[in-house]
Amino acid sequence: MIRILSALAGLVFAGVVLLAFVMGATTWLTEEPMHSADHEFHLDAHGPEGGYSFDGPVGKWDVAQLQRGLKVYSEVCAACHSLKFVAFRDLEEIGYSEAQVKAFAATKQVPGIDPNTGESVMRPGEPTDYFPSPFPNAVAAAAANNNAIPPDLSLMTKARHHGSNYVYSLLTGYTDPATFEKDGKRLMEEFPDFQTPPGLYFNPYFANLNLAMAPPLGVDGQVTYDDGTEATVSQMSADVAAFLTWTAEPKLVERKQTGFAVLVFLLFATVLAYFAKRQVWSSVKPKKA
């Protein structure tokens, strides 16, 4: 009886899966493609020419680029966006000395407690503190940004598809919707009613094409790099995208290196297992037909 019930349950389950597959395939084949501006004129993210140093299975951090990215974040992005999951002392991992980290932290004001009165005060940061938020709360953040709360950037490249490329494309992708075209089609000719509302900015790499963030990197030379690198919009965008990749996954390179070690070990263990099998069964001869 139990076997019969089990078989029936299996058949019902298989039938439900088959029905769902058929219905999904039918919908996909018969459903008309969406005809909307954000669907037809949205662009896929791409990285800078030449890619990033951390790309690929053997990629490594470009420490100089990460330091340049920190400078771009500090002088441009930090005005609106926080890095609440990154501590100042973490910056030692990208080439800064303990003294440099301490000096950098001291330039930031973080919430603290007055030891004499117990009241909340702002004090110079210490290496153990985390990057402070530019706004005291979400209401203040929304009020200062056209009712849009700037997201925290600590994990941004992990929260977006192809995150590093997304950040780079978004920062370099602002353009005029009146002249924008894709695959030979002009946006305003295909969708004459399309418009960018006041207070928003057109960017084809954003999901709905219009976003509240004004172009943060508008001109070359907006940041002066300590190492003399030319600060073009493309360079600054690539540098801050690399830095945010590090904040989101600081152990990225170590993870890749560990993966290689694991693969080598598994290969070696497989060879040992094969020879062990040969040794264990060497005395057993197959029967003749």
C-alpha positions in Angstrom: 0.0 0.0 0.0 2.8 2.4 0.9 4.6 1.7 -2.4 1.4 2.4 -4.3 0.9 5.8 -2.5 4.6 6.7 -3.0 4.3 5.9 -6.7 1.1 8.0 -7.0 2.7 10.9 -5.1 5.7 10.7 -7.5 3.4 10.7 -10.6 1.5 13.7 -9.2 4.7 15.6 -8.6 6.1 14.8 -12.0 2.8 15.8 -13.6 2.8 19.2 -11.8 6.4 19.8 -12.9 5.6 18.9 -16.5 2.5 21.1 -16.5 4.4 24.0 -15.2 7.1 23.5 -17.8 4.5 23.4 -20.6 2.7 26.4 -19.4 5.9 28.4 -19.0 7.1 27.4 -22.5 3.7 28.3 -24.0 3.7 31.7 -22.3 7.2 32.4 -23.5 6.5 31.5 -27.1 3.1 33.3 -27.4 3.7 36.3 -25.2 4.4 39.5 -27.2 7.7 41.2 -26.3 7.4 44.3 -24.1 7.3 47.6 -26.0 8.5 50.1 -23.6 11.4 52.6 -23.5 13.2 51.1 -20.5 12.9 47.6 -22.1 14.1 48.4 -25.6 16.7 51.1 -24.8 18.3 49.9 -21.6 22.0 49.1 -22.2 24.0 46.2 -20.7 26.8 47.3 -18.4 30.4 47.2 -19.6 33.7 47.7 -18.0 36.6 50.1 -19.0 38.8 49.3 -22.0 41.2 46.6 -20.9 39.1 45.5 -18.0 40.2 45.3 -14.4 43.3 43.9 -12.9 41.2 41.6 -10.7 39.3 40.0 -13.6 39.8 36.3 -14.4 40.9 33.4 -12.3 44.4 34.8 -11.7 43.4 38.5 -11.3 45.0 40.6 -8.5 44.2 43.9 -6.9 45.9 47.0 -8.4 46.7 48.7 -5.1 47.4 52.1 -6.8 44.0 51.9 -8.5 42.3 51.1 -5.2 43.9 54.1 -3.5 42.8 56.3 -6.4 39.3 54.9 -6.0 39.3 55.8 -2.3 40.3 59.4 -3.3 37.4 59.6 -5.7 35.0 58.2 -3.2 36.2 60.6 -0.4 36.1 63.7 -2.6 33.0 63.0 -4.7 30.8 60.1 -3.6 31.1 60.5 0.2 29.0 63.7 0.0 25.9 61.5 -0.5 26.8 57.8 -0.1 28.0 56.0 3.0 30.3 53.0 3.5 28.9 51.7 6.7 30.5 48.3 6.5 34.0 49.5 6.0 36.3 50.4 8.9 39.1 52.9 8.6 41.6 50.2 9.7 40.5 48.1 6.7 42.4 50.5 4.5 45.7 48.9 5.6 44.8 46.1 3.3 45.1 48.4 0.3 48.6 49.7 1.1 48.2 52.3 3.7 50.3 52.3 6.9 48.9 52.4 10.4 50.0 56.0 10.7 48.3 57.0 7.4 45.1 55.2 8.4 45.1 57.0 11.8 45.6 60.4 10.1 42.9 59.7 7.5 40.4 58.6 10.2 41.1 61.8 12.2 39.9 63.9 9.3 36.4 62.4 9.6 33.8 63.3 12.2 32.0 60.3 13.7 29.3 60.1 16.4 30.5 59.8 19.9 29.6 60.3 23.6 30.9 63.2 25.7 32.5 61.4 28.8 31.7 64.3 31.1 28.0 64.9 30.2 27.0 61.7 28.4 25.6 63.7 25.5 26.0 62.8 21.9 28.8 64.7 20.2 30.8 64.5 17.0 34.5 63.5 17.4 37.5 62.8 15.2 37.5 59.3 13.9 39.8 56.5 15.0 41.0 53.5 13.0 38.4 51.2 14.7 35.5 53.5 13.5 33.6 52.9 10.4 33.1 55.4 7.5 30.4 57.8 8.7 27.2 58.5 6.9 26.9 62.0 5.3 23.4 62.4 6.7 22.1 62.0 10.3 19.1 59.9 9.2 17.1 58.7 6.2 14.7 61.7 6.3 17.6 64.2 6.0 19.1 62.1 3.2 15.8 62.1 1.2 15.3 65.8 1.8 18.7 66.6 0.4 18.4 64.4 -2.7 15.0 65.1 -4.3 13.2 62.6 -2.0 15.6 59.8 -3.0 17.8 58.1 -0.4 21.3 57.5 -1.7 22.2 53.8 -1.1 25.1 52.7 0.9 28.0 51.7 -1.4 29.7 49.1 0.8 28.2 46.1 -1.0 27.0 47.8 -4.2 29.0 45.8 -6.6 27.6 42.6 -5.0 24.1 43.9 -5.1 24.0 44.6 -8.8 24.4 42.3 -11.8 28.0 42.6 -13.1 28.5 45.1 -10.3 31.9 46.5 -11.2 30.9 47.1 -14.8 27.5 48.5 -13.6 29.2 51.1 -11.5 31.5 52.1 -14.3 28.8 52.2 -16.9 26.4 54.2 -14.7 29.1 56.8 -13.9 30.1 57.3 -17.6 26.6 56.7 -19.1 24.8 60.0 -18.7 23.7 61.3 -22.0 21.0 63.4 -23.8 17.8 61.4 -24.4 17.0 63.6 -27.4 20.0 62.2 -29.3 20.3 58.8 -27.7 19.9 55.8 -30.0 20.4 52.0 -29.8 20.8 49.6 -32.7 20.1 52.4 -35.1 16.8 53.4 -33.4 16.4 56.8 -31.8 14.7 56.8 -28.5 12.6 59.9 -29.2 11.4 58.6 -32.5 10.3 55.2 -31.1 8.8 56.8 -28.0 7.9 60.4 -28.6 6.2 60.7 -25.2 9.3 59.7 -23.3 10.6 62.3 -21.0 13.0 62.8 -18.1 11.0 64.4 -15.3 12.4 67.5 -13.6 15.0 66.6 -11.0 15.9 63.3 -12.7 18.7 62.5 -15.1 18.7 60.2 -18.2 21.1 57.2 -18.0 20.5 54.2 -20.3 22.3 51.9 -17.9 19.8 52.5 -15.1 16.8 50.2 -14.9 14.1 52.7 -15.8 16.5 55.1 -17.7 15.9 58.0 -15.3 17.5 58.4 -11.9 17.7 61.0 -9.2 21.5 61.1 -9.0 23.1 63.9 -10.9 26.3 63.0 -12.9 28.8 62.9 -10.0 31.8 62.8 -12.4 31.1 65.5 -14.9 34.5 66.8 -16.0 38.0 65.6 -16.4 40.4 66.6 -13.6 37.6 66.7 -11.0 40.0 64.8 -8.7 43.8 65.3 -8.5 45.6 62.0 -8.1 48.6 61.8 -5.9 50.4 59.5 -8.3 50.0 61.8 -11.3 47.5 59.7 -13.2 45.4 61.7 -15.5 41.9 62.0 -13.9 39.6 61.6 -16.9 36.0 60.8 -16.3 36.6 57.2 -17.5 39.7 56.8 -15.3 37.9 58.1 -12.2 34.9 55.9 -12.9 37.1 52.8 -13.3 39.1 53.6 -10.1 36.0 54.1 -7.9 34.4 51.0 -9.4 37.5 48.9 -8.5 37.5 50.4 -5.0 33.9 49.5 -4.4 34.6 46.0 -5.7 37.2 45.7 -2.9 34.8 47.1 -0.3 32.2 44.5 -1.3 34.6 41.6 -1.4 38.0 42.4 0.1 38.9 38.7 0.0 38.2 38.3 -3.7 41.9 37.6 -4.7 42.4 35.3 -1.7 39.3 33.3 -2.6 40.6 32.8 -6.2 44.0 31.6 -4.9 42.3 29.2 -2.4 40.2 27.9 -5.3 43.3 27.0 -7.3 44.8 25.2 -4.3 41.6 23.2 -3.8 41.5 22.2 -7.5 45.2 21.1 -7.4 44.5 19.1 -4.2 41.4 17.4 -5.7 43.3 16.5 -8.8 46.1 15.0 -6.8 43.6 13.1 -4.6 41.8 11.8 -7.7 45.1 10.4 -9.0 45.8 8.8 -5.6 42.3 7.3 -5.5 42.7 5.8 -9.0 46.0 4.1 -8.1 44.7 3.0 -4.8 41.7 1.4 -6.6 44.2 -0.4 -9.0 46.2 -1.6 -6.0 43.2 -2.9 -4.0 41.6 -4.8 -6.9 44.8 -5.9 -8.6 44.4 -9.5 -7.2 40.9 -9.9 -8.4 40.8 -11.2 -12.0 37.6 -10.9 -14.1 35.8 -14.1 -14.8 36.1 -15.5 -18.3 32.9 -15.4 -20.3 
